[in-house]
Amino acid sequence: MLVFRILYQHSANLEVGLSSDCYFHCGDVGALAAKLQKVIDEDYHHVQYDMAPYVWDRIAEQVMGVYEGLSE
């Protein structure tokens, strides 16, 4: 997905280790739009990510915690 290549500059997202041109400042809609357009205009190429460092059961628990917190 295109969105996974363009992340806003938040410390957790910086851990992904993409080049700086893949990030935008949170709240800068114009920068996000420009980054998305650039990706759309480029030729498609597969990007391989090392997902080994992520513990998906723990991530799922954290996401559930966020949703449960919203419902309180």
N, CA, C and O atoms as a Maestro MAE file, in Angstrom:
{
 s_m_m2io_version
 :::
 2.0.0
}

f_m_ct {
 s_m_title
 :::
 protein
 m_atom[288] {
  # First column is atom index #
  i_m_mmod_type
  r_m_x_coord
  r_m_y_coord
  r_m_z_coord
  i_m_residue_number
  s_m_chain_name
  s_m_pdb_residue_name
  s_m_pdb_atom_name
  i_m_atomic_number
  :::
  1 25 0.833 -1.182 0.000 1 A "MET " " N  " 7
  2 3 0.000 0.000 0.000 1 A "MET " " CA " 6
  3 2 0.873 1.240 0.000 1 A "MET " " C  " 6
  4 15 1.966 1.243 0.566 1 A "MET " " O  " 8
  5 25 0.400 2.257 -0.617 2 A "LEU " " N  " 7
  6 3 1.139 3.508 -0.691 2 A "LEU " " CA " 6
  7 2 1.354 4.128 0.671 2 A "LEU " " C  " 6
  8 15 2.421 4.677 0.942 2 A "LEU " " O  " 8
  9 25 0.366 4.048 1.522 3 A "VAL " " N  " 7
  10 3 0.418 4.722 2.811 3 A "VAL " " CA " 6
  11 2 1.580 4.224 3.659 3 A "VAL " " C  " 6
  12 15 2.146 4.994 4.435 3 A "VAL " " O  " 8
  13 25 1.943 2.969 3.530 4 A "PHE " " N  " 7
  14 3 3.016 2.437 4.354 4 A "PHE " " CA " 6
  15 2 4.378 3.015 3.991 4 A "PHE " " C  " 6
  16 15 5.305 2.935 4.797 4 A "PHE " " O  " 8
  17 25 4.526 3.587 2.818 5 A "ARG " " N  " 7
  18 3 5.799 4.181 2.425 5 A "ARG " " CA " 6
  19 2 5.906 5.621 2.854 5 A "ARG " " C  " 6
  20 15 7.003 6.180 2.848 5 A "ARG " " O  " 8
  21 25 4.799 6.245 3.227 6 A "ILE " " N  " 7
  22 3 4.799 7.651 3.595 6 A "ILE " " CA " 6
  23 2 4.221 7.763 4.999 6 A "ILE " " C  " 6
  24 15 3.024 7.564 5.202 6 A "ILE " " O  " 8
  25 25 5.061 8.075 5.948 7 A "LEU " " N  " 7
  26 3 4.651 8.120 7.337 7 A "LEU " " CA " 6
  27 2 4.898 9.494 7.921 7 A "LEU " " C  " 6
  28 15 5.860 10.173 7.562 7 A "LEU " " O  " 8
  29 25 4.020 9.899 8.826 8 A "TYR " " N  " 7
  30 3 4.279 11.185 9.445 8 A "TYR " " CA " 6
  31 2 5.417 11.043 10.448 8 A "TYR " " C  " 6
  32 15 5.660 9.958 10.977 8 A "TYR " " O  " 8
  33 25 6.104 12.138 10.701 9 A "GLN " " N  " 7
  34 3 7.300 12.120 11.522 9 A "GLN " " CA " 6
  35 2 6.936 12.032 12.993 9 A "GLN " " C  " 6
  36 15 6.783 13.047 13.672 9 A "GLN " " O  " 8
  37 25 6.803 10.836 13.461 10 A "HIS " " N  " 7
  38 3 6.537 10.527 14.856 10 A "HIS " " CA " 6
  39 2 7.584 9.505 15.246 10 A "HIS " " C  " 6
  40 15 7.943 8.652 14.434 10 A "HIS " " O  " 8
  41 25 8.074 9.572 16.455 11 A "SER " " N  " 7
  42 3 9.210 8.718 16.835 11 A "SER " " CA " 6
  43 2 8.962 7.240 16.566 11 A "SER " " C  " 6
  44 15 9.875 6.539 16.130 11 A "SER " " O  " 8
  45 25 7.758 6.753 16.814 12 A "ALA " " N  " 7
  46 3 7.487 5.335 16.574 12 A "ALA " " CA " 6
  47 2 7.594 5.004 15.099 12 A "ALA " " C  " 6
  48 15 8.111 3.946 14.740 12 A "ALA " " O  " 8
  49 25 7.118 5.881 14.246 13 A "ASN " " N  " 7
  50 3 7.176 5.625 12.813 13 A "ASN " " CA " 6
  51 2 8.582 5.731 12.262 13 A "ASN " " C  " 6
  52 15 8.900 5.087 11.262 13 A "ASN " " O  " 8
  53 25 9.436 6.530 12.890 14 A "LEU " " N  " 7
  54 3 10.807 6.666 12.418 14 A "LEU " " CA " 6
  55 2 11.588 5.373 12.585 14 A "LEU " " C  " 6
  56 15 12.607 5.175 11.923 14 A "LEU " " O  " 8
  57 25 11.122 4.492 13.461 15 A "GLU " " N  " 7
  58 3 11.791 3.211 13.677 15 A "GLU " " CA " 6
  59 2 11.751 2.313 12.446 15 A "GLU " " C  " 6
  60 15 12.533 1.368 12.346 15 A "GLU " " O  " 8
  61 25 10.862 2.593 11.521 16 A "VAL " " N  " 7
  62 3 10.741 1.779 10.310 16 A "VAL " " CA " 6
  63 2 12.020 1.870 9.490 16 A "VAL " " C  " 6
  64 15 12.386 0.918 8.800 16 A "VAL " " O  " 8
  65 25 12.700 3.011 9.561 17 A "GLY " " N  " 7
  66 3 13.987 3.149 8.903 17 A "GLY " " CA " 6
  67 2 13.939 3.506 7.430 17 A "GLY " " C  " 6
  68 15 14.875 3.198 6.692 17 A "GLY " " O  " 8
  69 25 12.872 4.146 6.988 18 A "LEU " " N  " 7
  70 3 12.800 4.581 5.601 18 A "LEU " " CA " 6
  71 2 13.619 5.852 5.417 18 A "LEU " " C  " 6
  72 15 14.006 6.497 6.391 18 A "LEU " " O  " 8
  73 25 13.877 6.203 4.171 19 A "SER " " N  " 7
  74 3 14.612 7.437 3.905 19 A "SER " " CA " 6
  75 2 13.757 8.638 4.293 19 A "SER " " C  " 6
  76 15 12.531 8.545 4.354 19 A "SER " " O  " 8
  77 25 14.404 9.747 4.550 20 A "SER " " N  " 7
  78 3 13.706 10.934 5.054 20 A "SER " " CA " 6
  79 2 12.630 11.448 4.091 20 A "SER " " C  " 6
  80 15 11.683 12.100 4.531 20 A "SER " " O  " 8
  81 25 12.755 11.173 2.806 21 A "ASP " " N  " 7
  82 3 11.744 11.659 1.860 21 A "ASP " " CA " 6
  83 2 10.441 10.867 1.916 21 A "ASP " " C  " 6
  84 15 9.500 11.173 1.183 21 A "ASP " " O  " 8
  85 25 10.376 9.861 2.773 22 A "CYS " " N  " 7
  86 3 9.152 9.075 2.942 22 A "CYS " " CA " 6
  87 2 8.294 9.591 4.099 22 A "CYS " " C  " 6
  88 15 7.233 9.033 4.378 22 A "CYS " " O  " 8
  89 25 8.740 10.640 4.767 23 A "TYR " " N  " 7
  90 3 8.037 11.149 5.947 23 A "TYR " " CA " 6
  91 2 7.502 12.548 5.707 23 A "TYR " " C  " 6
  92 15 7.979 13.267 4.829 23 A "TYR " " O  " 8
  93 25 6.505 12.926 6.496 24 A "PHE " " N  " 7
  94 3 5.976 14.284 6.472 24 A "PHE " " CA " 6
  95 2 5.643 14.678 7.901 24 A "PHE " " C  " 6
  96 15 5.483 13.820 8.768 24 A "PHE " " O  " 8
  97 25 5.539 15.972 8.142 25 A "HIS " " N  " 7
  98 3 5.209 16.457 9.482 25 A "HIS " " CA " 6
  99 2 3.726 16.270 9.753 25 A "HIS " " C  " 6
  100 15 2.886 16.561 8.901 25 A "HIS " " O  " 8
  101 25 3.417 15.790 10.931 26 A "CYS " " N  " 7
  102 3 2.031 15.567 11.342 26 A "CYS " " CA " 6
  103 2 1.230 16.854 11.171 26 A "CYS " " C  " 6
  104 15 1.644 17.916 11.637 26 A "CYS " " O  " 8
  105 25 0.098 16.757 10.510 27 A "GLY " " N  " 7
  106 3 -0.775 17.901 10.312 27 A "GLY " " CA " 6
  107 2 -0.523 18.664 9.026 27 A "GLY " " C  " 6
  108 15 -1.315 19.538 8.671 27 A "GLY " " O  " 8
  109 25 0.552 18.362 8.321 28 A "ASP " " N  " 7
  110 3 0.874 19.066 7.079 28 A "ASP " " CA " 6
  111 2 0.213 18.332 5.911 28 A "ASP " " C  " 6
  112 15 0.833 17.495 5.255 28 A "ASP " " O  " 8
  113 25 -1.037 18.656 5.670 29 A "VAL " " N  " 7
  114 3 -1.829 17.971 4.646 29 A "VAL " " CA " 6
  115 2 -1.232 18.176 3.261 29 A "VAL " " C  " 6
  116 15 -1.255 17.262 2.436 29 A "VAL " " O  " 8
  117 25 -0.702 19.359 2.999 30 A "GLY " " N  " 7
  118 3 -0.092 19.629 1.701 30 A "GLY " " CA " 6
  119 2 1.114 18.741 1.450 30 A "GLY " " C  " 6
  120 15 1.302 18.236 0.343 30 A "GLY " " O  " 8
  121 25 1.935 18.551 2.484 31 A "ALA " " N  " 7
  122 3 3.109 17.679 2.348 31 A "ALA " " CA " 6
  123 2 2.688 16.236 2.120 31 A "ALA " " C  " 6
  124 15 3.283 15.535 1.302 31 A "ALA " " O  " 8
  125 25 1.664 15.791 2.839 32 A "LEU " " N  " 7
  126 3 1.152 14.430 2.637 32 A "LEU " " CA " 6
  127 2 0.650 14.263 1.210 32 A "LEU " " C  " 6
  128 15 0.963 13.272 0.551 32 A "LEU " " O  " 8
  129 25 -0.126 15.229 0.731 33 A "ALA " " N  " 7
  130 3 -0.660 15.148 -0.635 33 A "ALA " " CA " 6
  131 2 0.469 15.099 -1.660 33 A "ALA " " C  " 6
  132 15 0.400 14.338 -2.626 33 A "ALA " " O  " 8
  133 25 1.500 15.901 -1.456 34 A "ALA " " N  " 7
  134 3 2.635 15.911 -2.386 34 A "ALA " " CA " 6
  135 2 3.368 14.577 -2.369 34 A "ALA " " C  " 6
  136 15 3.761 14.074 -3.422 34 A "ALA " " O  " 8
  137 25 3.559 13.997 -1.181 35 A "LYS " " N  " 7
  138 3 4.248 12.703 -1.078 35 A "LYS " " CA " 6
  139 2 3.424 11.614 -1.768 35 A "LYS " " C  " 6
  140 15 3.966 10.797 -2.513 35 A "LYS " " O  " 8
  141 25 2.116 11.607 -1.517 36 A "LEU " " N  " 7
  142 3 1.256 10.607 -2.154 36 A "LEU " " CA " 6
  143 2 1.280 10.745 -3.670 36 A "LEU " " C  " 6
  144 15 1.356 9.746 -4.384 36 A "LEU " " O  " 8
  145 25 1.216 11.973 -4.163 37 A "GLN " " N  " 7
  146 3 1.232 12.194 -5.603 37 A "GLN " " CA " 6
  147 2 2.543 11.716 -6.216 37 A "GLN " " C  " 6
  148 15 2.547 11.141 -7.305 37 A "GLN " " O  " 8
  149 25 3.650 11.951 -5.524 38 A "LYS " " N  " 7
  150 3 4.952 11.498 -6.012 38 A "LYS " " CA " 6
  151 2 4.975 9.977 -6.146 38 A "LYS " " C  " 6
  152 15 5.471 9.442 -7.138 38 A "LYS " " O  " 8
  153 25 4.435 9.286 -5.144 39 A "VAL " " N  " 7
  154 3 4.407 7.816 -5.187 39 A "VAL " " CA " 6
  155 2 3.499 7.342 -6.319 39 A "VAL " " C  " 6
  156 15 3.831 6.384 -7.018 39 A "VAL " " O  " 8
  157 25 2.370 7.996 -6.504 40 A "ILE " " N  " 7
  158 3 1.443 7.626 -7.577 40 A "ILE " " CA " 6
  159 2 2.107 7.793 -8.947 40 A "ILE " " C  " 6
  160 15 1.921 6.973 -9.846 40 A "ILE " " O  " 8
  161 25 2.874 8.858 -9.084 41 A "ASP " " N  " 7
  162 3 3.504 9.162 -10.367 41 A "ASP " " CA " 6
  163 2 4.709 8.275 -10.683 41 A "ASP " " C  " 6
  164 15 5.071 8.121 -11.850 41 A "ASP " " O  " 8
  165 25 5.329 7.695 -9.666 42 A "GLU " " N  " 7
  166 3 6.511 6.849 -9.878 42 A "GLU " " CA " 6
  167 2 6.120 5.491 -10.448 42 A "GLU " " C  " 6
  168 15 4.979 5.052 -10.297 42 A "GLU " " O  " 8
  169 25 7.065 4.833 -11.100 43 A "ASP " " N  " 7
  170 3 6.858 3.447 -11.500 43 A "ASP " " CA " 6
  171 2 6.753 2.589 -10.251 43 A "ASP " " C  " 6
  172 15 7.425 2.840 -9.251 43 A "ASP " " O  " 8
  173 25 5.896 1.569 -10.321 44 A "TYR " " N  " 7
  174 3 5.725 0.670 -9.178 44 A "TYR " " CA " 6
  175 2 6.990 -0.138 -8.941 44 A "TYR " " C  " 6
  176 15 7.615 -0.623 -9.884 44 A "TYR " " O  " 8
  177 25 7.359 -0.277 -7.685 45 A "HIS " " N  " 7
  178 3 8.436 -1.187 -7.310 45 A "HIS " " CA " 6
  179 2 8.130 -1.763 -5.934 45 A "HIS " " C  " 6
  180 15 7.651 -1.065 -5.041 45 A "HIS " " O  " 8
  181 25 8.413 -3.028 -5.786 46 A "HIS " " N  " 7
  182 3 8.143 -3.732 -4.529 46 A "HIS " " CA " 6
  183 2 9.150 -3.306 -3.472 46 A "HIS " " C  " 6
  184 15 10.343 -3.179 -3.749 46 A "HIS " " O  " 8
  185 25 8.660 -3.089 -2.268 47 A "VAL " " N  " 7
  186 3 9.529 -2.743 -1.145 47 A "VAL " " CA " 6
  187 2 9.421 -3.860 -0.117 47 A "VAL " " C  " 6
  188 15 8.323 -4.224 0.303 47 A "VAL " " O  " 8
  189 25 10.544 -4.391 0.278 48 A "GLN " " N  " 7
  190 3 10.569 -5.475 1.264 48 A "GLN " " CA " 6
  191 2 10.916 -4.899 2.634 48 A "GLN " " C  " 6
  192 15 11.931 -4.220 2.791 48 A "GLN " " O  " 8
  193 25 10.078 -5.170 3.610 49 A "TYR " " N  " 7
  194 3 10.306 -4.707 4.970 49 A "TYR " " CA " 6
  195 2 10.643 -5.894 5.858 49 A "TYR " " C  " 6
  196 15 10.070 -6.971 5.699 49 A "TYR " " O  " 8
  197 25 11.556 -5.708 6.780 50 A "ASP " " N  " 7
  198 3 11.877 -6.730 7.767 50 A "ASP " " CA " 6
  199 2 10.871 -6.615 8.900 50 A "ASP " " C  " 6
  200 15 10.951 -5.698 9.717 50 A "ASP " " O  " 8
  201 25 9.937 -7.533 8.948 51 A "MET " " N  " 7
  202 3 8.886 -7.494 9.956 51 A "MET " " CA " 6
  203 2 9.241 -8.303 11.204 51 A "MET " " C  " 6
  204 15 8.453 -8.362 12.148 51 A "MET " " O  " 8
  205 25 10.405 -8.918 11.217 52 A "ALA " " N  " 7
  206 3 10.816 -9.769 12.330 52 A "ALA " " CA " 6
  207 2 10.842 -9.055 13.687 52 A "ALA " " C  " 6
  208 15 10.517 -9.681 14.696 52 A "ALA " " O  " 8
  209 25 11.214 -7.767 13.752 53 A "PRO " " N  " 7
  210 3 11.281 -7.124 15.062 53 A "PRO " " CA " 6
  211 2 9.923 -6.885 15.729 53 A "PRO " " C  " 6
  212 15 9.867 -6.545 16.911 53 A "PRO " " O  " 8
  213 25 8.843 -7.059 14.989 54 A "TYR " " N  " 7
  214 3 7.527 -6.728 15.522 54 A "TYR " " CA " 6
  215 2 6.846 -7.950 16.127 54 A "TYR " " C  " 6
  216 15 6.788 -9.010 15.504 54 A "TYR " " O  " 8
  217 25 6.336 -7.797 17.334 55 A "VAL " " N  " 7
  218 3 5.603 -8.858 18.036 55 A "VAL " " CA " 6
  219 2 4.119 -8.535 17.848 55 A "VAL " " C  " 6
  220 15 3.544 -7.715 18.564 55 A "VAL " " O  " 8
  221 25 3.525 -9.199 16.874 56 A "TRP " " N  " 7
  222 3 2.182 -8.821 16.445 56 A "TRP " " CA " 6
  223 2 1.113 -9.056 17.496 56 A "TRP " " C  " 6
  224 15 0.131 -8.315 17.540 56 A "TRP " " O  " 8
  225 25 1.272 -10.069 18.348 57 A "ASP " " N  " 7
  226 3 0.296 -10.266 19.424 57 A "ASP " " CA " 6
  227 2 0.315 -9.078 20.382 57 A "ASP " " C  " 6
  228 15 -0.739 -8.624 20.828 57 A "ASP " " O  " 8
  229 25 1.494 -8.576 20.695 58 A "ARG " " N  " 7
  230 3 1.623 -7.409 21.583 58 A "ARG " " CA " 6
  231 2 1.073 -6.157 20.895 58 A "ARG " " C  " 6
  232 15 0.413 -5.345 21.541 58 A "ARG " " O  " 8
  233 25 1.329 -5.993 19.624 59 A "ILE " " N  " 7
  234 3 0.805 -4.848 18.885 59 A "ILE " " CA " 6
  235 2 -0.725 -4.876 18.877 59 A "ILE " " C  " 6
  236 15 -1.367 -3.841 19.053 59 A "ILE " " O  " 8
  237 25 -1.309 -6.065 18.673 60 A "ALA " " N  " 7
  238 3 -2.765 -6.202 18.683 60 A "ALA " " CA " 6
  239 2 -3.333 -5.826 20.051 60 A "ALA " " C  " 6
  240 15 -4.375 -5.175 20.131 60 A "ALA " " O  " 8
  241 25 -2.660 -6.230 21.118 61 A "GLU " " N  " 7
  242 3 -3.103 -5.865 22.469 61 A "GLU " " CA " 6
  243 2 -3.058 -4.346 22.667 61 A "GLU " " C  " 6
  244 15 -3.965 -3.768 23.266 61 A "GLU " " O  " 8
  245 25 -2.013 -3.712 22.168 62 A "GLN " " N  " 7
  246 3 -1.888 -2.261 22.302 62 A "GLN " " CA " 6
  247 2 -2.988 -1.543 21.519 62 A "GLN " " C  " 6
  248 15 -3.560 -0.567 22.004 62 A "GLN " " O  " 8
  249 25 -3.282 -2.021 20.318 63 A "VAL " " N  " 7
  250 3 -4.341 -1.419 19.513 63 A "VAL " " CA " 6
  251 2 -5.687 -1.579 20.217 63 A "VAL " " C  " 6
  252 15 -6.478 -0.638 20.266 63 A "VAL " " O  " 8
  253 25 -5.943 -2.749 20.753 64 A "MET " " N  " 7
  254 3 -7.193 -2.982 21.488 64 A "MET " " CA " 6
  255 2 -7.282 -2.041 22.679 64 A "MET " " C  " 6
  256 15 -8.359 -1.531 22.988 64 A "MET " " O  " 8
  257 25 -6.161 -1.806 23.348 65 A "GLY " " N  " 7
  258 3 -6.141 -0.872 24.477 65 A "GLY " " CA " 6
  259 2 -6.536 0.534 24.056 65 A "GLY " " C  " 6
  260 15 -7.242 1.234 24.782 65 A "GLY " " O  " 8
  261 25 -6.081 0.938 22.895 66 A "VAL " " N  " 7
  262 3 -6.441 2.267 22.379 66 A "VAL " " CA " 6
  263 2 -7.949 2.325 22.117 66 A "VAL " " C  " 6
  264 15 -8.618 3.272 22.530 66 A "VAL " " O  " 8
  265 25 -8.479 1.309 21.429 67 A "TYR " " N  " 7
  266 3 -9.909 1.298 21.127 67 A "TYR " " CA " 6
  267 2 -10.749 1.240 22.400 67 A "TYR " " C  " 6
  268 15 -11.766 1.924 22.509 67 A "TYR " " O  " 8
  269 25 -10.325 0.433 23.350 68 A "GLU " " N  " 7
  270 3 -11.078 0.347 24.613 68 A "GLU " " CA " 6
  271 2 -11.046 1.671 25.350 68 A "GLU " " C  " 6
  272 15 -12.037 2.066 25.963 68 A "GLU " " O  " 8
  273 25 -9.907 2.365 25.295 69 A "GLY " " N  " 7
  274 3 -9.805 3.667 25.925 69 A "GLY " " CA " 6
  275 2 -10.727 4.701 25.287 69 A "GLY " " C  " 6
  276 15 -11.218 5.601 25.969 69 A "GLY " " O  " 8
  277 25 -10.962 4.578 23.990 70 A "LEU " " N  " 7
  278 3 -11.842 5.497 23.287 70 A "LEU " " CA " 6
  279 2 -13.315 5.288 23.662 70 A "LEU " " C  " 6
  280 15 -14.123 6.215 23.593 70 A "LEU " " O  " 8
  281 25 -13.643 4.070 24.053 71 A "SER " " N  " 7
  282 3 -15.036 3.755 24.348 71 A "SER " " CA " 6
  283 2 -15.419 4.099 25.784 71 A "SER " " C  " 6
  284 15 -16.582 3.971 26.166 71 A "SER " " O  " 8
  285 25 -14.455 4.529 26.571 72 A "GLU " " N  " 7
  286 3 -14.751 4.859 27.986 72 A "GLU " " CA " 6
  287 2 -15.323 6.234 28.126 72 A "GLU " " C  " 6
  288 15 -15.625 6.666 29.239 72 A "GLU " " O  " 8
  :::
 }
 m_bond[287] {
  # First column is bond index #
  i_m_from
  i_m_to
  i_m_order
  :::
  1 1 2 1
  2 2 3 1
  3 3 4 2
  4 3 5 1
  5 5 6 1
  6 6 7 1
  7 7 8 2
  8 7 9 1
  9 9 10 1
  10 10 11 1
  11 11 12 2
  12 11 13 1
  13 13 14 1
  14 14 15 1
  15 15 16 2
  16 15 17 1
  17 17 18 1
  18 18 19 1
  19 19 20 2
  20 19 21 1
  21 21 22 1
  22 22 23 1
  23 23 24 2
  24 23 25 1
  25 25 26 1
  26 26 27 1
  27 27 28 2
  28 27 29 1
  29 29 30 1
  30 30 31 1
  31 31 32 2
  32 31 33 1
  33 33 34 1
  34 34 35 1
  35 35 36 2
  36 35 37 1
  37 37 38 1
  38 38 39 1
  39 39 40 2
  40 39 41 1
  41 41 42 1
  42 42 43 1
  43 43 44 2
  44 43 45 1
  45 45 46 1
  46 46 47 1
  47 47 48 2
  48 47 49 1
  49 49 50 1
  50 50 51 1
  51 51 52 2
  52 51 53 1
  53 53 54 1
  54 54 55 1
  55 55 56 2
  56 55 57 1
  57 57 58 1
  58 58 59 1
  59 59 60 2
  60 59 61 1
  61 61 62 1
  62 62 63 1
  63 63 64 2
  64 63 65 1
  65 65 66 1
  66 66 67 1
  67 67 68 2
  68 67 69 1
  69 69 70 1
  70 70 71 1
  71 71 72 2
  72 71 73 1
  73 73 74 1
  74 74 75 1
  75 75 76 2
  76 75 77 1
  77 77 78 1
  78 78 79 1
  79 79 80 2
  80 79 81 1
  81 81 82 1
  82 82 83 1
  83 83 84 2
  84 83 85 1
  85 85 86 1
  86 86 87 1
  87 87 88 2
  88 87 89 1
  89 89 90 1
  90 90 91 1
  91 91 92 2
  92 91 93 1
  93 93 94 1
  94 94 95 1
  95 95 96 2
  96 95 97 1
  97 97 98 1
  98 98 99 1
  99 99 100 2
  100 99 101 1
  101 101 102 1
  102 102 103 1
  103 103 104 2
  104 103 105 1
  105 105 106 1
  106 106 107 1
  107 107 108 2
  108 107 109 1
  109 109 110 1
  110 110 111 1
  111 111 112 2
  112 111 113 1
  113 113 114 1
  114 114 115 1
  115 115 116 2
  116 115 117 1
  117 117 118 1
  118 118 119 1
  119 119 120 2
  120 119 121 1
  121 121 122 1
  122 122 123 1
  123 123 124 2
  124 123 125 1
  125 125 126 1
  126 126 127 1
  127 127 128 2
  128 127 129 1
  129 129 130 1
  130 130 131 1
  131 131 132 2
  132 131 133 1
  133 133 134 1
  134 134 135 1
  135 135 136 2
  136 135 137 1
  137 137 138 1
  138 138 139 1
  139 139 140 2
  140 139 141 1
  141 141 142 1
  142 142 143 1
  143 143 144 2
  144 143 145 1
  145 145 146 1
  146 146 147 1
  147 147 148 2
  148 147 149 1
  149 149 150 1
  150 150 151 1
  151 151 152 2
  152 151 153 1
  153 153 154 1
  154 154 155 1
  155 155 156 2
  156 155 157 1
  157 157 158 1
  158 158 159 1
  159 159 160 2
  160 159 161 1
  161 161 162 1
  162 162 163 1
  163 163 164 2
  164 163 165 1
  165 165 166 1
  166 166 167 1
  167 167 168 2
  168 167 169 1
  169 169 170 1
  170 170 171 1
  171 171 172 2
  172 171 173 1
  173 173 174 1
  174 174 175 1
  175 175 176 2
  176 175 177 1
  177 177 178 1
  178 178 179 1
  179 179 180 2
  180 179 181 1
  181 181 182 1
  182 182 183 1
  183 183 184 2
  184 183 185 1
  185 185 186 1
  186 186 187 1
  187 187 188 2
  188 187 189 1
  189 189 190 1
  190 190 191 1
  191 191 192 2
  192 191 193 1
  193 193 194 1
  194 194 195 1
  195 195 196 2
  196 195 197 1
  197 197 198 1
  198 198 199 1
  199 199 200 2
  200 199 201 1
  201 201 202 1
  202 202 203 1
  203 203 204 2
  204 203 205 1
  205 205 206 1
  206 206 207 1
  207 207 208 2
  208 207 209 1
  209 209 210 1
  210 210 211 1
  211 211 212 2
  212 211 213 1
  213 213 214 1
  214 214 215 1
  215 215 216 2
  216 215 217 1
  217 217 218 1
  218 218 219 1
  219 219 220 2
  220 219 221 1
  221 221 222 1
  222 222 223 1
  223 223 224 2
  224 223 225 1
  225 225 226 1
  226 226 227 1
  227 227 228 2
  228 227 229 1
  229 229 230 1
  230 230 231 1
  231 231 232 2
  232 231 233 1
  233 233 234 1
  234 234 235 1
  235 235 236 2
  236 235 237 1
  237 237 238 1
  238 238 239 1
  239 239 240 2
  240 239 241 1
  241 241 242 1
  242 242 243 1
  243 243 244 2
  244 243 245 1
  245 245 246 1
  246 246 247 1
  247 247 248 2
  248 247 249 1
  249 249 250 1
  250 250 251 1
  251 251 252 2
  252 251 253 1
  253 253 254 1
  254 254 255 1
  255 255 256 2
  256 255 257 1
  257 257 258 1
  258 258 259 1
  259 259 260 2
  260 259 261 1
  261 261 262 1
  262 262 263 1
  263 263 264 2
  264 263 265 1
  265 265 266 1
  266 266 267 1
  267 267 268 2
  268 267 269 1
  269 269 270 1
  270 270 271 1
  271 271 272 2
  272 271 273 1
  273 273 274 1
  274 274 275 1
  275 275 276 2
  276 275 277 1
  277 277 278 1
  278 278 279 1
  279 279 280 2
  280 279 281 1
  281 281 282 1
  282 282 283 1
  283 283 284 2
  284 283 285 1
  285 285 286 1
  286 286 287 1
  287 287 288 2
  :::
 }
}
